[in-house]
Amino acid sequence: MNNWNQFLLLQGGRGSDEQIHDFGVALSPADLADGFLAPIGELGLIGVAGEDAASFLHGQVSNDVEHLGTGEARLAAYCTPKGRILASFLMWRNDTSIFLQLPRAIQPPLQKRLQMFVMRAKAKLHDAGADAANAVILGLGGAKADAVLKTWFAALPGAPYAKLEQAEGTLIRVADAFGAPRYQWLMSVETAHAVWPVLAAALAKGGGDAWRLAEIHAGVAQIGAATQEKFVPQMINFELLGGVNFKKGCYPGQEIVARSQYLGKLKRRTTLVSIADASAKAGDEVVATDDPGQPCGMLVNVAPNGAGGVDALVEMKLAAIELGTAQAGSVRLGSADGAPLRFLPMPYVLDALDL
């Protein structure tokens, strides 16, 4: 058990030696909106260094890497040749490396797969989560987060996906939720021990569950083991979030992704729901009651919502989204007798048009 997680367990955290799920109670959306702190143990980090690192990754992922600045972060997808997502990343760089953040559970095979395509490129991959500077990731957000962060940062990133670095670590502003900024703060164990008491006194303490709930309410889907190769990027709204660059050139699956965008083939999107069934999990299927014989969608990300159920991002047919929004109980978990999906407002417009 590492020193940091031992500390969190002593602070009342519940979980394992790798990941803290919560601190005794599941935080609700209202708790997150007010202000929260969440150690994030479920995310891994691949570092890519070398003079060809940017050009190598540029040819592998859905977003522009060659023009990625040191003061920003971007979403990106890594796809199969058929355009299906194997991994979704939060991506950023510093003066020496480019970083790809993804679920720790799928990092080893993804890192190995990427390594296979390095060939003669001058690029070296390593587990950057093992680096001292990235040993701890804290997630923060809600109305109170900015004020407490200013204890250490004179200025904060001014917009989503802006980034800054200083002696206390790397601070990345990610997509807002509940009308307030959210941040990831990557730091050393020593810094984490120093800042924790101040943060924990000001903000509600959560863990990985709270961070996933915030991501869900920000409308940012993340691909995990249960959903690999299930979706093209547009199905999880990735191009709406800036995770796909349609002018950057080739990468695995690029032709399929572009065809889905420009030929009107896509008829599915991801939306936000609440389900009064705590057993719901990523990869579970949902059905429309007017056609229960076949699934109309799949849960992408799920987190406890503090009310005995879960909130989730669910990918589904546009027709099912329209039906579920208009008629309560018309889309259900697993079968026509399953728990109904209660559709919630998305934080951005689903610009489906004729897709």
C-alpha positions as CSV (number, residue, x, y, z in Angstrom):
1,M,0.0,0.0,0.0
2,N,1.5,3.3,-0.9
3,N,2.0,6.1,1.6
4,W,-0.6,8.4,0.1
5,N,-3.4,5.9,0.0
6,Q,-2.5,4.8,3.5
7,F,-3.0,8.4,4.6
8,L,-6.3,8.7,2.8
9,L,-7.6,5.5,4.5
10,L,-6.6,7.0,7.9
11,Q,-8.7,10.1,6.9
12,G,-11.8,8.0,6.6
13,G,-11.4,7.0,2.9
14,R,-13.0,3.8,1.7
15,G,-11.5,1.7,-1.1
16,S,-8.4,-0.1,-1.9
17,D,-4.6,0.5,-1.9
18,E,-5.0,2.0,-5.4
19,Q,-8.2,3.8,-5.3
20,I,-10.5,5.6,-2.8
21,H,-14.1,5.4,-3.7
22,D,-15.6,7.8,-1.1
23,F,-15.2,9.1,2.5
24,G,-18.2,7.3,4.0
25,V,-21.0,8.7,2.0
26,A,-21.7,9.2,-1.7
27,L,-21.6,12.9,-2.7
28,S,-24.7,14.3,-4.4
29,P,-24.8,16.7,-7.4
30,A,-25.7,19.4,-4.9
31,D,-22.5,18.6,-2.9
32,L,-20.4,18.8,-6.1
33,A,-22.0,22.1,-7.0
34,D,-21.1,23.6,-3.7
35,G,-17.5,22.5,-3.7
36,F,-15.7,19.2,-3.6
37,L,-12.3,17.5,-3.3
38,A,-11.6,14.0,-4.8
39,P,-8.4,12.0,-4.8
40,I,-8.4,10.3,-8.2
41,G,-6.8,6.9,-8.2
42,E,-8.4,5.3,-11.2
43,L,-6.6,7.3,-13.8
44,G,-3.3,6.3,-15.3
45,L,-0.8,8.4,-17.3
46,I,1.3,7.5,-20.4
47,G,4.2,9.8,-21.0
48,V,5.7,10.1,-24.5
49,A,9.1,11.7,-24.9
50,G,11.6,12.2,-27.7
51,E,12.0,14.5,-30.7
52,D,9.3,12.6,-32.7
53,A,6.8,12.3,-29.9
54,A,4.4,14.8,-31.3
55,S,4.5,13.6,-34.9
56,F,4.2,10.0,-33.8
57,L,1.1,10.7,-31.6
58,H,-0.3,13.0,-34.3
59,G,-0.7,10.0,-36.6
60,Q,-2.3,7.8,-33.9
61,V,-5.0,9.9,-32.2
62,S,-8.1,11.9,-33.3
63,N,-6.8,15.3,-32.3
64,D,-4.0,17.6,-33.3
65,V,-0.9,16.9,-31.3
66,E,1.7,18.7,-33.4
67,H,0.2,22.1,-32.5
68,L,-0.6,21.3,-28.9
69,G,0.7,24.1,-26.7
70,T,2.2,23.8,-23.2
71,G,-0.6,26.0,-21.8
72,E,-3.5,23.8,-22.9
73,A,-5.0,20.3,-22.7
74,R,-7.1,18.5,-25.3
75,L,-9.4,15.5,-25.5
76,A,-8.4,12.8,-28.0
77,A,-9.5,9.3,-29.0
78,Y,-7.5,6.3,-30.1
79,C,-9.5,4.2,-32.5
80,T,-9.3,0.9,-34.3
81,P,-9.1,0.9,-38.1
82,K,-12.9,0.6,-38.1
83,G,-13.2,3.9,-36.2
84,R,-14.2,2.3,-32.8
85,I,-12.7,3.9,-29.8
86,L,-10.1,1.8,-27.9
87,A,-9.3,4.7,-25.4
88,S,-10.2,8.3,-24.8
89,F,-7.6,10.6,-23.4
90,L,-7.1,13.9,-21.7
91,M,-3.8,15.0,-23.4
92,W,-1.3,17.7,-22.5
93,R,2.4,18.4,-22.8
94,N,5.3,20.1,-21.0
95,D,8.8,21.0,-22.3
96,T,9.9,17.3,-22.4
97,S,6.9,15.0,-22.8
98,I,3.4,14.6,-24.0
99,F,0.9,13.0,-21.6
100,L,-2.1,10.8,-22.3
101,Q,-4.4,10.2,-19.3
102,L,-6.8,7.3,-19.4
103,P,-8.3,4.7,-17.0
104,R,-5.5,2.8,-15.2
105,A,-7.3,-0.5,-15.9
106,I,-6.7,-0.2,-19.6
107,Q,-3.4,1.6,-19.6
108,P,-1.0,-1.4,-19.9
109,P,-2.5,-2.9,-23.1
110,L,-3.0,0.5,-24.7
111,Q,0.6,1.5,-23.9
112,K,1.9,-1.7,-25.3
113,R,-0.2,-1.3,-28.5
114,L,1.0,2.3,-29.0
115,Q,4.6,1.1,-28.5
116,M,4.2,-1.4,-31.3
117,F,3.7,1.4,-33.8
118,V,6.7,3.6,-32.7
119,M,9.0,1.6,-35.0
120,R,11.8,4.0,-36.0
121,A,10.3,7.1,-34.6
122,K,12.3,8.8,-31.9
123,A,9.7,8.4,-29.2
124,K,9.7,6.6,-25.9
125,L,6.7,5.7,-23.9
126,H,6.7,5.2,-20.1
127,D,4.3,5.0,-17.2
128,A,4.2,8.6,-16.2
129,G,2.0,8.0,-13.3
130,A,5.0,6.5,-11.5
131,D,6.9,9.8,-11.8
132,A,7.1,11.7,-8.5
133,A,5.6,14.8,-10.0
134,N,2.4,13.0,-11.0
135,A,2.1,10.6,-8.1
136,V,-1.1,12.2,-6.8
137,I,-4.1,13.5,-8.7
138,L,-6.7,15.6,-6.9
139,G,-9.9,16.6,-8.5
140,L,-11.6,19.8,-7.4
141,G,-14.7,21.7,-8.4
142,G,-17.8,23.6,-7.4
143,A,-18.5,27.1,-6.3
144,K,-15.9,27.1,-3.4
145,A,-13.0,25.5,-5.3
146,D,-11.5,28.6,-6.9
147,A,-11.1,30.4,-3.6
148,V,-9.2,27.7,-1.9
149,L,-7.0,27.0,-4.9
150,K,-5.9,30.6,-4.7
151,T,-4.1,29.7,-1.5
152,W,-1.3,28.3,-3.8
153,F,-2.1,29.7,-7.3
154,A,-2.0,33.5,-7.8
155,A,-3.9,33.0,-11.1
156,L,-6.1,30.0,-12.2
157,P,-6.6,28.7,-15.7
158,G,-9.1,31.0,-17.3
159,A,-11.1,28.6,-19.5
160,P,-11.8,24.9,-19.8
161,Y,-8.8,22.9,-21.0
162,A,-6.3,25.6,-20.0
163,K,-3.3,24.5,-18.0
164,L,-0.5,25.9,-15.9
165,E,2.5,24.5,-14.1
166,Q,4.4,25.8,-11.1
167,A,6.4,24.3,-8.2
168,E,3.3,22.9,-6.5
169,G,2.4,20.8,-9.6
170,T,0.3,20.9,-12.8
171,L,-3.2,22.4,-12.7
172,I,-5.5,21.6,-15.6
173,R,-9.0,23.1,-15.8
174,V,-11.3,20.5,-17.4
175,A,-14.9,20.8,-18.5
176,D,-17.1,22.8,-16.2
177,A,-20.0,21.2,-14.3
178,F,-22.9,22.8,-12.4
179,G,-21.9,26.2,-13.7
180,A,-18.5,26.1,-12.0
181,P,-14.9,25.3,-13.0
182,R,-13.4,21.9,-12.3
183,Y,-9.7,21.1,-12.0
184,Q,-7.2,18.3,-11.9
185,W,-4.1,19.0,-9.8
186,L,-1.2,16.6,-10.4
187,M,1.5,16.8,-7.7
188,S,4.0,14.9,-5.6
189,V,3.1,13.0,-2.5
190,E,4.9,15.5,-0.4
191,T,2.8,18.4,-1.8
192,A,-0.4,16.4,-1.4
193,H,0.3,15.9,2.3
194,A,0.9,19.6,2.7
195,V,-2.2,20.9,0.8
196,W,-4.7,18.2,1.9
197,P,-5.7,19.7,5.3
198,V,-6.5,23.1,3.8
199,L,-8.5,21.6,0.9
200,A,-10.4,19.1,3.2
201,A,-11.4,21.8,5.6
202,A,-13.0,23.9,2.8
203,L,-14.5,21.3,0.5
204,A,-16.7,18.2,0.7
205,K,-14.5,15.1,0.5
206,G,-15.2,12.5,-2.2
207,G,-13.2,10.0,-4.1
208,G,-13.2,8.3,-7.5
209,D,-17.0,8.1,-7.4
210,A,-17.4,11.8,-6.9
211,W,-15.0,12.6,-9.7
212,R,-16.9,10.3,-12.1
213,L,-20.2,11.9,-11.1
214,A,-18.7,15.3,-11.9
215,E,-17.4,14.1,-15.3
216,I,-20.9,12.7,-16.0
217,H,-22.6,16.0,-15.3
218,A,-20.0,17.8,-17.4
219,G,-21.1,15.5,-20.3
220,V,-17.6,14.1,-20.8
221,A,-17.6,10.4,-21.6
222,Q,-14.6,8.2,-20.9
223,I,-14.0,4.8,-22.5
224,G,-13.2,2.0,-20.1
225,A,-12.8,-1.8,-20.3
226,A,-16.5,-2.4,-20.6
227,T,-17.0,0.0,-23.5
228,Q,-13.9,-0.4,-25.7
229,E,-14.7,-0.7,-29.4
230,K,-18.4,0.1,-28.9
231,F,-18.5,3.6,-30.3
232,V,-17.1,5.9,-32.9
233,P,-16.2,9.3,-31.4
234,Q,-19.3,11.1,-32.4
235,M,-21.5,8.6,-30.6
236,I,-20.0,9.9,-27.3
237,N,-20.2,13.6,-28.5
238,F,-16.4,13.8,-28.7
239,E,-16.4,16.1,-31.7
240,L,-18.7,18.5,-29.8
241,L,-16.2,18.6,-27.0
242,G,-13.2,19.4,-29.3
243,G,-11.8,15.8,-29.2
244,V,-11.7,15.3,-33.0
245,N,-9.8,17.5,-35.5
246,F,-11.2,16.8,-39.0
247,K,-8.3,18.7,-40.7
248,K,-5.3,17.0,-39.1
249,G,-4.8,14.1,-41.5
250,C,-4.7,10.4,-41.1
251,Y,-4.9,8.3,-38.0
252,P,-6.4,4.8,-37.4
253,G,-10.1,4.9,-38.2
254,Q,-10.0,8.4,-39.6
255,E,-11.9,7.6,-42.8
256,I,-14.8,6.1,-40.8
257,V,-14.9,9.0,-38.4
258,A,-14.9,11.5,-41.2
259,R,-17.5,9.6,-43.2
260,S,-19.8,9.5,-40.1
261,Q,-19.4,13.3,-39.8
262,Y,-19.9,14.4,-43.4
263,L,-22.2,11.7,-44.9
264,G,-24.9,11.9,-42.2
265,K,-24.5,8.2,-41.1
266,L,-24.6,8.8,-37.4
267,K,-27.9,8.4,-35.7
268,R,-26.8,8.1,-32.1
269,R,-25.6,10.4,-29.3
270,T,-24.8,10.3,-25.6
271,T,-27.0,12.0,-23.0
272,L,-27.3,12.4,-19.2
273,V,-29.8,10.3,-17.2
274,S,-30.5,9.3,-13.6
275,I,-31.4,5.7,-12.7
276,A,-32.9,4.5,-9.4
277,D,-30.9,1.3,-9.5
278,A,-27.5,1.2,-7.8
279,S,-26.5,-1.9,-9.6
280,A,-26.3,-0.2,-13.0
281,K,-22.8,-0.2,-14.5
282,A,-20.9,0.8,-17.6
283,G,-21.7,-1.5,-20.5
284,D,-25.3,-2.3,-19.4
285,E,-27.8,-2.0,-22.2
286,V,-31.0,0.0,-22.2
287,V,-34.2,-0.6,-24.1
288,A,-37.2,1.5,-25.4
289,T,-40.5,0.1,-24.2
290,D,-42.0,0.4,-27.6
291,D,-39.4,-2.0,-29.0
292,P,-38.0,-4.0,-26.0
293,G,-36.7,-6.8,-28.1
294,Q,-33.5,-5.0,-29.0
295,P,-31.3,-2.6,-27.1
296,C,-31.4,1.1,-28.1
297,G,-28.3,2.1,-26.2
298,M,-25.6,1.4,-23.6
299,L,-24.4,3.0,-20.4
300,V,-21.0,4.6,-20.9
301,N,-20.1,6.0,-17.5
302,V,-22.0,5.5,-14.2
303,A,-21.5,6.9,-10.7
304,P,-23.5,6.8,-7.4
305,N,-25.6,10.0,-7.1
306,G,-26.1,10.2,-3.3
307,A,-29.8,9.3,-3.6
308,G,-29.5,5.5,-3.7
309,G,-29.2,5.3,-7.5
310,V,-26.8,6.4,-10.1
311,D,-26.4,9.1,-12.7
312,A,-25.0,8.0,-16.0
313,L,-24.0,9.0,-19.5
314,V,-25.8,6.7,-21.9
315,E,-25.2,6.4,-25.6
316,M,-28.4,5.7,-27.6
317,K,-30.4,6.2,-30.7
318,L,-31.5,9.7,-31.3
319,A,-35.1,8.5,-31.6
320,A,-34.8,6.9,-28.1
321,I,-33.4,10.1,-26.6
322,E,-36.4,12.0,-28.1
323,L,-38.8,9.4,-26.8
324,G,-37.3,9.2,-23.3
325,T,-37.3,13.0,-23.0
326,A,-40.9,13.3,-24.0
327,Q,-42.4,10.3,-22.2
328,A,-41.3,9.3,-18.6
329,G,-40.4,5.6,-18.3
330,S,-40.2,4.9,-22.0
331,V,-36.6,3.9,-21.8
332,R,-35.4,1.4,-19.2
333,L,-32.4,-0.4,-17.9
334,G,-31.9,-3.9,-19.3
335,S,-35.5,-4.8,-20.2
336,A,-39.0,-3.4,-20.4
337,D,-39.3,-4.2,-16.7
338,G,-36.1,-2.5,-15.7
339,A,-35.6,0.7,-13.8
340,P,-36.7,3.7,-15.9
341,L,-34.1,6.3,-17.1
342,R,-34.9,9.8,-16.0
343,F,-33.5,12.2,-18.6
344,L,-31.6,15.2,-17.3
345,P,-30.5,18.4,-19.1
346,M,-27.1,18.2,-20.8
347,P,-24.6,20.9,-20.1
348,Y,-24.2,21.5,-23.9
349,V,-26.4,21.3,-26.9
350,L,-26.6,17.9,-28.7
351,D,-26.3,19.3,-32.2
352,A,-27.7,16.2,-33.9
353,L,-29.3,17.8,-36.9
354,D,-29.7,15.1,-39.5
355,L,-27.0,12.8,-38.1
